[in-house]
C-alpha cells in the first residue's frame, strides 16, 4: 500500500479564532472544502471571515459511521489550516469546544453574536435539511444571508430545469449524451461519439473466474491532525457504527490528487471491464475510490475527466474503461444532483411501492448466513465503502425485495458510507435502489435474483443458500424475495415495456406455486424481523 509523508506536522490542531470587526461571515460546511467555492470568492481578508463548525448533530441525526465522521472532521481541519495560510481569517469551532452547542443553527447564531458581522454568506449546502438549518439560523440573527450556487457541479439548476422541461420522463442515458455533446467530452469534431458508440456498458460486465490480482490503491499516511481526530471520534462517538482501524481516505487536496493519479495509472485500464464484478475479501478491485474526495470538494470533477480523457488519448486506457468512468461523473453524478434539487424537499417522503418494513439488524452488524450481504456489509463496517454494484444489487436490492421502508435504507446509506451526502444518497437509494419515486430516477426497478449475484461474484460458492431455488429451506432469500416481489407487483409492472419478458414468466407460474412463494417469503421476512409488504396486486 503506497503512502505519503504528512503534509501538516502540527502535534495538535491549532485554535483558530477571529479578532476584530467582520463585514461578511462566510459559512463553510464540511462538504464544501474548495478554496474556489462561491462563498469564499471575493472575500477581503482584512474585513471578512470564515466560519467552520464541528457539531455533534451532524453525526447523530442519522447514525454516522465513525470513518465518515473522521473523514469530514479531519478534512475540515486541514482545509481550515489551508485557508489560514492563504490569508483568510478563520473562526473554527472544534467538537470539544466547551461552548459548542452542537447544532449548525446554534453555532451560526453564537458566531454572529460574537463576531457581529454585517451579513452572512454560504455556498448552497448539499441537502435540504442543512439549507433549512442555515436559513433558520440567519433568520434568528436578523442578518441578511446570501446563498450562492455550488459551482463544483457541471450543470446549473437552470440548465437542468431546462433539460427536464423538454421531456416527459428524465432518462439518465439521454442526459449523459446531452452532457457529452455540450461539454465536448469524448466526441468527434462532427459531434459523433468517440469510437462510434455513446455507451460501452455491454463491454463492462466482466466477472472474475479466479481471485484477481489488483494493485493496492494509494492510501495517504495518517498525520498528527488526523490521528487527533481518530482519537476524538472513538472517544466521543463510541456507540456509532463502524470501525476506525482501517481508515485510509484522503483528507487534503494534495492527497486527493495523488489518489486520482494512482487510479488513472494503475486501475483505470481495467476499471470498465470489471466495474460490476465482486469478489470476497476484495473491497476495492479496480474502482477509483474518488467519490469521498469529490463529494467533500477536495477534488474537482473537471480534473477527473481531464485525466481520464488524457489516458485514452495517450492509449494508456481503453475507451470502454474511460467511457465508463466518464459516465459515472458527468452522467450519473450530475443527473442525481439535478434530480435531488429539482424534485424538492418532499422527495424524501416518496414511497410509491408502499413498503414499511424495518431494516434488519444485520445491516448494522454484518452477522448473517447470506455470504453476499455478510461480505458487503462487513466491508462497509471496516471501510465505510462499497462500490456501486454492491450498493445497488446487494444491499439495496435486498432491501427493495424484502419490503424495507425506503427512508430506513436511505438513512442507512447516508450514515454508513464515507462519501455520503444527502443529495447523492437519497436519489440513488430511494429512487434507483428502492424505486420509491415511481420511476423518476429509473424507468424500472433494479431487481435481480440470487442468480445475478452468483454470476457477478464468488459469494454464492460458499453460501448455504442456493441462488437457483425460489422455495424451500435452501432457497436463496434474494431469489425467493425476487419472485415474491414480482408476484406482488404484477399489475403495477405489467405495462412496463422493460419488464414484459419477466412478467410473462410470472404469469406462467401456477397459482399454487405463486401461493407457496408468497407464504414462504412471508415466513422468511418474519425470521429477519421485517414487516410483510402489502398483499399481491
C-alpha positions as a printed Julia matrix, in Angstrom:
537×3 Matrix{Float64}:
   0.0     0.0     0.0
   1.52    3.3    -1.11
   1.7     6.11    1.41
   2.86    9.69    1.53
   4.55   11.77    4.2
   2.35   14.05    6.27
   1.78   17.47    4.78
   0.82   19.05    8.11
   3.09   18.28   11.07
   1.29   20.07   13.9
   1.04   17.98   17.04
  -2.43   19.35   17.66
  -4.97   21.25   15.67
  -4.4    24.94   16.43
  -7.0    27.24   17.89
  -8.42   29.4    15.08
 -10.33   32.46   16.25
 -11.15   35.72   14.52
 -10.15   39.03   16.1
 -11.53   42.4    15.07
 -14.54   43.57   13.08
 -16.2    41.36   10.46
 -18.14   42.56    7.45
 -19.08   39.28    5.69
 -19.04   35.97    7.55
 -18.72   33.08    5.09
 -20.1    29.78    6.37
 -18.12   26.8     5.06
 -19.64   23.37    5.62
 -17.9    20.01    5.74
 -18.66   19.11    2.12
 -17.52   22.49    0.74
 -13.75   22.2     1.07
 -12.88   24.07   -2.12
 -10.88   27.33   -1.9
 -12.65   28.45   -5.08
 -16.14   27.92   -3.64
 -18.59   30.74   -4.3
 -18.84   31.71   -0.62
 -15.08   32.33   -0.49
 -14.78   34.16   -3.8
 -14.16   37.86   -3.37
 -13.69   37.81    0.41
 -11.49   40.56    1.8
  -9.0    39.0     4.22
  -8.84   42.18    6.29
 -12.58   42.73    6.8
 -14.27   39.37    6.16
 -14.03   36.0     7.93
 -14.8    32.3     7.55
 -16.83   30.19    9.98
 -16.34   26.41   10.18
 -18.1    24.22   12.75
 -17.79   20.68   14.06
 -21.19   19.85   15.55
 -22.25   16.52   17.01
 -25.69   16.86   15.47
 -24.24   16.12   12.04
 -23.04   12.71   13.26
 -26.18   11.78   15.15
 -29.21   12.86   13.08
 -28.6     9.52   11.38
 -26.13    7.05   12.96
 -22.92    8.08   11.21
 -20.1     5.62   10.57
 -17.02    6.52   12.61
 -14.92    6.75    9.44
 -17.43    9.1     7.8
 -17.29   11.43   10.81
 -13.49   11.17   10.92
 -13.18   11.97    7.22
 -15.32   15.08    7.48
 -13.62   16.42   10.6
 -10.04   15.65    9.52
 -10.62   17.16    6.07
 -12.26   20.23    7.6
  -9.31   20.82    9.94
  -6.76   20.52    7.17
  -8.82   22.85    4.99
  -9.11   25.43    7.78
  -5.32   25.49    8.05
  -5.06   25.83    4.27
  -7.44   28.8     4.34
  -5.47   30.44    7.12
  -2.27   30.02    5.13
  -3.98   31.66    2.18
  -4.66   34.7     4.35
  -8.26   34.09    5.41
  -9.39   34.79    8.96
 -10.98   31.59   10.21
 -13.29   31.08   13.18
 -13.18   27.32   13.79
 -15.39   25.57   16.35
 -13.91   22.15   17.28
 -16.06   19.33   18.53
 -14.6    19.51   22.05
 -15.09   23.27   22.49
 -16.91   23.57   25.87
 -19.17   26.29   24.47
 -20.15   24.27   21.37
 -23.95   24.0    21.03
 -23.51   21.05   18.61
 -26.02   22.27   16.08
 -25.42   24.3    12.93
 -28.16   26.71   13.9
 -26.75   27.21   17.39
 -23.18   27.76   16.21
 -24.12   30.23   13.47
 -26.12   32.25   16.0
 -23.27   32.11   18.52
 -20.71   33.25   15.94
 -22.98   36.07   14.78
 -23.35   37.27   18.37
 -19.59   37.19   18.97
 -18.28   38.5    15.64
 -21.19   40.85   14.82
 -20.94   40.54   11.02
 -22.99   42.75    8.74
 -24.02   39.79    6.55
 -23.77   36.02    6.19
 -22.91   34.12    3.03
 -22.85   30.43    2.18
 -22.41   28.19   -0.83
 -25.62   26.19   -1.16
 -25.47   23.16    1.16
 -25.66   19.58   -0.08
 -29.04   18.82    1.45
 -32.38   20.42    2.12
 -32.15   19.78    5.88
 -28.91   21.75    6.18
 -30.25   24.5     3.94
 -33.22   24.9     6.28
 -30.92   24.98    9.32
 -28.74   27.72    7.82
 -31.8    29.72    6.74
 -33.32   29.43   10.23
 -30.05   30.5    11.88
 -29.79   33.54    9.64
 -33.4    34.48   10.33
 -32.79   34.21   14.07
 -29.82   36.57   13.84
 -31.69   39.08   11.71
 -28.74   39.2     9.31
 -29.04   39.01    5.52
 -27.95   35.63    4.13
 -26.54   35.33    0.61
 -26.79   31.7    -0.56
 -24.59   31.25   -3.62
 -24.68   28.48   -6.27
 -22.37   25.5    -5.96
 -20.02   25.87   -8.94
 -18.41   22.49   -8.29
 -21.06   20.84  -10.47
 -21.1    20.99  -14.27
 -24.83   21.64  -14.65
 -26.62   24.56  -13.02
 -30.15   24.32  -11.62
 -31.43   26.42  -14.51
 -29.73   24.23  -17.1
 -31.07   21.06  -15.53
 -34.58   22.52  -15.3
 -34.36   23.45  -18.98
 -33.33   19.92  -19.89
 -36.16   18.46  -17.77
 -38.74   20.76  -19.36
 -38.1    19.21  -22.78
 -39.06   15.64  -21.83
 -41.87   13.73  -20.17
 -39.56   11.49  -18.12
 -35.91   12.0   -17.25
 -33.66    9.23  -18.56
 -30.04    9.26  -17.44
 -28.72    7.95  -20.77
 -30.35   10.86  -22.63
 -28.94   13.3   -20.08
 -25.5    11.74  -20.41
 -25.43   12.11  -24.2
 -26.58   15.72  -23.87
 -23.71   16.29  -21.44
 -21.14   14.72  -23.76
 -22.23   16.92  -26.65
 -22.44   20.21  -24.78
 -19.16   19.66  -22.88
 -17.32   18.23  -25.89
 -16.14   15.15  -23.98
 -15.2    12.02  -25.98
 -16.86   13.35  -29.12
 -15.53   13.75  -32.66
 -15.49   17.14  -34.43
 -18.73   16.19  -36.21
 -20.47   15.54  -32.87
 -20.36   11.75  -33.13
 -19.25    9.77  -30.07
 -15.64    8.61  -29.92
 -15.41    5.03  -31.16
 -18.87    5.2   -32.73
 -20.85    4.37  -29.55
 -22.16    6.52  -26.73
 -22.18    3.74  -24.17
 -19.9     0.71  -23.75
 -21.84   -0.8   -20.87
 -22.14   -4.18  -22.6
 -18.36   -4.48  -22.52
 -18.28   -3.53  -18.85
 -19.96   -6.55  -17.28
 -16.97   -8.84  -16.84
 -16.61  -11.12  -13.83
 -13.62  -12.96  -12.39
 -13.06  -16.71  -12.75
 -10.37  -16.69  -10.08
  -9.16  -14.31   -7.4
  -7.96  -11.14   -9.14
  -4.52   -9.65   -8.52
  -5.33   -5.95   -8.25
  -2.79   -3.22   -7.36
  -3.45   -1.88   -3.88
  -4.86    1.66   -4.08
  -2.96    4.64   -2.78
  -3.59    5.39    0.89
  -2.17    8.54    2.5
  -0.16    8.42    5.68
  -2.19    9.46    8.7
  -0.68   12.65   10.11
  -0.92   14.09   13.62
  -4.09   16.08   12.95
  -5.93   13.05   11.59
  -4.65   10.92   14.49
  -6.11   13.5    16.85
  -9.48   13.29   15.07
  -9.44    9.49   15.11
  -8.97    9.52   18.89
 -11.64   12.19   19.32
 -14.22   10.28   17.27
 -13.52    6.99   19.02
 -13.93    8.71   22.36
 -16.92   10.89   21.52
 -18.87    8.51   19.25
 -18.01    5.13   20.73
 -21.55    3.87   20.12
 -21.65    4.88   16.46
 -21.39    2.1    13.86
 -18.23    1.07   12.04
 -14.56    0.65   12.86
 -11.62    3.05   12.59
  -8.63    0.7    12.33
  -8.6     0.75    8.51
  -9.19    4.44    7.88
  -7.42    5.22    4.6
  -9.1     8.22    2.96
  -7.51   11.41    1.58
  -8.13   14.41    3.82
  -6.29   17.09    1.8
  -6.44   18.32   -1.77
  -2.87   17.12   -2.38
  -3.77   13.63   -1.2
  -6.93   13.61   -3.31
  -4.93   14.46   -6.42
  -2.47   11.67   -5.66
  -5.4     9.26   -5.31
  -6.65   10.37   -8.75
  -3.23    9.91  -10.34
  -2.9     6.46   -8.78
  -6.28    5.36  -10.14
  -5.61    6.66  -13.65
  -2.24    4.94  -13.79
  -2.95    1.63  -12.04
  -6.65    0.74  -12.2
  -8.46    2.73  -14.89
  -7.16    0.42  -17.68
  -9.26   -2.42  -16.21
 -11.95   -0.43  -14.41
 -14.64   -0.52  -17.09
 -14.4    -4.22  -17.86
 -14.77   -5.26  -14.23
 -16.73   -2.38  -12.74
 -19.72   -4.63  -11.92
 -17.7    -7.56  -10.55
 -17.46   -8.57   -6.87
 -15.07  -10.88   -5.04
 -14.78  -11.98   -1.42
 -12.07  -10.16    0.51
 -11.53   -7.66   -2.32
 -13.28   -4.45   -1.25
 -11.78   -2.11   -3.86
 -10.91   -4.07   -7.04
 -10.39   -1.58   -9.93
 -12.66    1.16   -8.6
 -11.45    4.74   -8.28
 -12.31    5.36   -4.59
 -12.56    9.04   -5.53
 -16.18    9.74   -4.53
 -15.31   10.75   -0.92
 -12.84   13.38   -2.15
 -15.22   14.52   -4.89
 -18.17   14.89   -2.55
 -16.18   16.87    0.02
 -14.91   19.05   -2.9
 -11.27   18.12   -2.28
 -11.24   17.03   -5.91
 -12.79   18.74   -8.92
 -14.76   16.6   -11.39
 -13.15   18.51  -14.26
  -9.73   17.26  -13.17
 -11.02   13.67  -13.08
 -12.47   13.92  -16.6
  -9.35   15.58  -18.0
  -7.09   12.9   -16.52
  -9.23   10.04  -17.82
  -9.54   11.5   -21.32
  -5.79   12.11  -21.42
  -5.27    8.43  -20.61
  -7.5     7.48  -23.55
  -5.77    9.89  -25.94
  -2.35    8.53  -24.99
  -3.6     4.91  -25.32
  -2.91    4.31  -21.61
  -6.51    3.15  -21.05
  -9.08    1.66  -23.46
 -12.21    3.54  -24.47
 -14.68    1.25  -22.69
 -12.92    1.88  -19.37
 -12.61    5.64  -19.86
 -16.18    5.99  -21.09
 -17.5     4.03  -18.11
 -15.66    6.32  -15.69
 -16.72    9.48  -17.53
 -20.34    8.32  -17.49
 -20.26    7.94  -13.72
 -19.13   11.55  -13.26
 -20.73   13.7   -15.96
 -23.68   11.37  -16.39
 -24.87    9.69  -13.23
 -23.36   12.04  -10.62
 -24.66   15.19  -12.3
 -28.03   13.58  -13.09
 -28.57   12.57   -9.46
 -27.56   16.03   -8.21
 -30.01   17.65  -10.63
 -32.86   15.32   -9.64
 -32.34   15.99   -5.93
 -32.72   19.76   -6.21
 -35.34   19.65   -8.96
 -37.58   17.21   -7.05
 -37.68   19.39   -3.93
 -37.67   18.6    -0.19
 -40.8    16.43   -0.42
 -38.9    13.83   -2.43
 -37.59   12.15    0.72
 -41.12   11.05    1.73
 -41.87    9.17   -1.51
 -42.89    5.52   -1.05
 -44.62    4.53   -4.28
 -44.4     0.79   -3.6
 -45.93    1.21   -0.13
 -43.17   -0.64    1.73
 -42.84   -0.21    5.5
 -40.56   -2.98    6.77
 -37.82   -2.41    9.34
 -34.19   -2.61    8.31
 -32.83   -5.98    9.52
 -30.37   -5.9    12.39
 -27.63   -7.48   10.29
 -27.25   -4.22    8.34
 -25.56   -2.88   11.48
 -23.56   -5.99   12.39
 -22.91   -7.94    9.17
 -23.94  -11.11   11.01
 -25.99  -13.14    8.53
 -25.8   -16.53    6.79
 -26.07  -14.81    3.39
 -22.44  -14.56    2.28
 -23.05  -11.71   -0.18
 -24.6    -9.49    2.49
 -22.05  -10.55    5.1
 -19.22   -9.59    2.71
 -20.73   -6.3     1.54
 -21.93   -5.09    4.94
 -18.77   -6.31    6.68
 -16.77   -4.28    4.18
 -18.87   -1.2     4.95
 -18.23   -1.64    8.66
 -14.47   -1.92    8.04
 -14.03    0.83    5.43
 -17.26    2.82    5.1
 -17.16    1.86    1.44
 -18.82   -0.33   -1.17
 -18.8     0.03   -4.93
 -21.93    0.77   -6.95
 -22.99   -2.82   -7.65
 -22.54   -3.85   -4.03
 -24.77   -0.93   -3.07
 -27.38   -1.32   -5.82
 -27.59   -5.07   -6.4
 -26.76   -6.46   -2.94
 -27.62   -4.17   -0.01
 -30.15   -2.09   -1.97
 -31.66   -4.98   -3.93
 -32.26   -6.98   -0.75
 -33.96   -4.05    0.97
 -36.27   -3.49   -2.0
 -37.18   -7.16   -2.45
 -37.67   -7.71    1.28
 -40.05   -4.75    1.65
 -37.94   -2.4     3.77
 -39.23    1.17    4.14
 -37.27    3.33    1.67
 -36.4     6.04    4.19
 -34.91    3.46    6.56
 -32.46    2.15    3.99
 -31.68    5.61    2.56
 -30.81    6.85    6.07
 -28.55    3.81    6.46
 -26.74    4.74    3.25
 -26.43    8.34    4.39
 -24.82    7.35    7.66
 -22.72    4.35    6.68
 -20.73    5.41    3.61
 -17.81    7.83    3.8
 -18.86    9.55    0.57
 -22.45   10.12    1.71
 -24.16   13.49    1.37
 -27.95   13.62    1.1
 -28.03   14.95   -2.48
 -26.29   11.78   -3.69
 -27.54    9.08   -1.31
 -31.25    9.96   -1.33
 -31.97    9.77   -5.11
 -29.58    6.84   -5.53
 -31.21    4.86   -2.73
 -34.83    5.98   -2.62
 -35.02    6.44   -6.4
 -32.72    3.92   -8.03
 -32.3     1.14   -5.47
 -35.82    1.25   -3.95
 -37.87    2.55   -6.93
 -39.82    4.5    -4.31
 -40.13    7.6    -6.5
 -42.29    5.77   -9.04
 -39.75    5.94  -11.85
 -38.23    9.42  -11.63
 -34.65    8.11  -11.41
 -35.06    4.7   -13.04
 -37.61    3.57  -15.63
 -37.82    0.15  -13.98
 -36.93   -1.3   -10.56
 -33.38   -2.64  -10.38
 -34.26   -6.07   -9.03
 -32.47   -9.37   -9.51
 -32.47  -12.84   -8.02
 -29.53  -14.6    -6.44
 -28.5   -15.81   -9.89
 -27.22  -12.34  -10.74
 -25.03  -12.26   -7.64
 -23.73  -15.77   -8.48
 -22.82  -14.61  -11.99
 -21.01  -11.44  -10.88
 -19.17  -12.74   -7.8
 -17.85  -15.75   -5.93
 -20.09  -15.07   -2.94
 -22.52  -17.9    -3.65
 -19.79  -20.56   -3.87
 -19.51  -20.77   -0.07
 -23.09  -19.84    0.86
 -25.54  -22.33    2.33
 -28.34  -20.91    0.17
 -28.93  -21.94   -3.44
 -29.48  -19.0    -5.83
 -31.32  -21.29   -8.26
 -34.04  -22.16   -5.74
 -37.01  -19.88   -5.01
 -38.76  -22.08   -2.44
 -37.65  -24.47    0.26
 -35.26  -24.21    3.21
 -32.21  -23.94    0.94
 -33.72  -21.24   -1.29
 -31.67  -18.07   -1.58
 -33.59  -15.23    0.12
 -32.77  -12.98   -2.85
 -34.35  -15.45   -5.27
 -37.37  -16.11   -3.03
 -37.99  -12.41   -2.43
 -37.39  -11.6    -6.12
 -40.24  -13.83   -7.26
 -42.42  -12.69   -4.39
 -41.77   -9.06   -5.37
 -42.76   -9.72   -8.98
 -45.9   -11.62   -7.93
 -46.96   -8.86   -5.52
 -46.44   -6.19   -8.17
 -47.83   -7.99  -11.23
 -50.37   -5.33  -12.12
 -48.07   -2.43  -11.33
 -45.3    -3.52  -13.69
 -47.21   -5.44  -16.35
 -47.29   -2.36  -18.57
 -43.58   -1.57  -18.14
 -42.02   -2.44  -21.5
 -38.64   -3.16  -19.88
 -40.26   -5.82  -17.66
 -42.62   -7.5   -20.09
 -40.49  -10.6   -20.57
 -40.02  -11.37  -16.89
 -43.67  -10.6   -16.1
 -44.67  -13.23  -18.68
 -42.69  -15.75  -16.62
 -44.62  -14.66  -13.54
 -47.93  -15.09  -15.37
 -46.96  -18.63  -16.36
 -46.42  -19.72  -12.75
 -49.17  -21.99  -11.44
 -51.43  -20.48   -8.78
 -50.28  -22.94   -6.14
 -46.6   -22.13   -6.83
 -47.28  -18.43   -6.53
 -49.02  -19.09   -3.24
 -46.05  -21.1    -1.97
 -43.62  -18.33   -2.85
 -45.74  -15.72   -1.08
 -46.22  -17.83    2.05
 -42.56  -18.82    2.36
 -41.39  -15.26    1.67
 -43.69  -14.02    4.43
 -42.22  -16.52    6.87
 -38.66  -15.67    5.86
 -39.37  -11.98    6.46
 -40.59  -12.77    9.95
 -37.27  -14.52   10.61
 -35.46  -11.33    9.56
 -37.81   -9.12   11.62
 -39.19   -7.39    8.52
 -42.83   -6.33    8.29
 -44.64   -8.06    5.42
 -45.46   -5.81    2.42
 -48.94   -5.31    1.07
 -50.87   -8.22   -0.43
 -50.33   -9.08   -4.12
 -51.79   -6.64   -6.62
